[in-house]
């Protein structure tokens, strides 16, 4: 069945450094969604990518969908302490599967 | 809309007891998902419904777990009997199908933190 792998599992950065998390699917996806979960909170939708090679930006966050629609990345430029949390990708084909998430911690 | 509503927010019970978790999805959403989250296993999809019908329950751990959706505005996840390894945060989420195919974003409830002693 469809599997969604996400790396790294953890990332600790100094405030101001960049951060990237990667998502890879074993099958071609129709779309991919990204979510953020703050400590003690619930996952909250960030964005959905649908088109091959699509790139979307939200302020310091850049989301990419691979040409083959099997991988995606989320890049945060100049991290801030408010970026702390776990970032999940969720790949959709016949159903939707979440990656394991990347937990980001930011040292002030 | 108040968003996805889950109850209780916290549940502490003893091993062997029955536990029932409740979820009210967002009105108009025709998909409902139950997830379990632990440090060790991350976010796991347990089961999801479309128009109140269970579509995929392959993530349900074992026969001790059951889920129902008697109508469009209510779902339950029941664990009977509960065991300490069931301790986790259980999330309910709802969504709706897009006209171009696929699902819209999932809206998660605040979760139920279950502790089984």
HADDOCK unambig.tbl for C-alpha pairs under 7 A between the chains (distance, minus, plus):
assign (segid A and resid 41 and name CA) (segid B and resid 110 and name CA) 6.80 0.50 0.50
assign (segid A and resid 42 and name CA) (segid B and resid 108 and name CA) 6.41 0.50 0.50
assign (segid A and resid 42 and name CA) (segid B and resid 109 and name CA) 6.95 0.50 0.50
assign (segid A and resid 42 and name CA) (segid B and resid 110 and name CA) 5.71 0.50 0.50
assign (segid A and resid 42 and name CA) (segid B and resid 111 and name CA) 6.99 0.50 0.50
assign (segid A and resid 43 and name CA) (segid B and resid 108 and name CA) 6.34 0.50 0.50
assign (segid A and resid 44 and name CA) (segid B and resid 108 and name CA) 7.00 0.50 0.50
assign (segid A and resid 45 and name CA) (segid B and resid 105 and name CA) 6.34 0.50 0.50
assign (segid A and resid 45 and name CA) (segid B and resid 106 and name CA) 6.97 0.50 0.50
assign (segid A and resid 100 and name CA) (segid B and resid 42 and name CA) 5.71 0.50 0.50
assign (segid A and resid 100 and name CA) (segid B and resid 43 and name CA) 6.60 0.50 0.50
